[in-house]
């Protein structure tokens, strides 16, 4: 997997975790849900990239 894609996917997951934590701290359920969605999206992209690597080698 390209280092750039891996970093972007990890960054998206971390950004989602930060949004979720901020949402929990402020009681903003919308922000919390948005953060969880970003985490799932980042994790899914990471899984796809790992699957591509598996088939390449």
GIMOWO-V788918 format. One line per field, one symbol per residue. ss: DSSP state (A for helix, B for strand, O for the rest). psi: psi as a letter, one per 20 degrees, with the letter a starting at -180 (. if undefined). A space follows every 10 residues. Layout:
ss = ???
psi = ???
//
This chain:
ss = OOAAAAAAAA AAAAAAAAAA AAAAAAOOAA AAAAAAAAAA AAAAAAAAAA AAAAAAO
psi = qqhggggggg ggghhghggg gggghijnhg hghgggghgg gghghggghh hghghh.
//
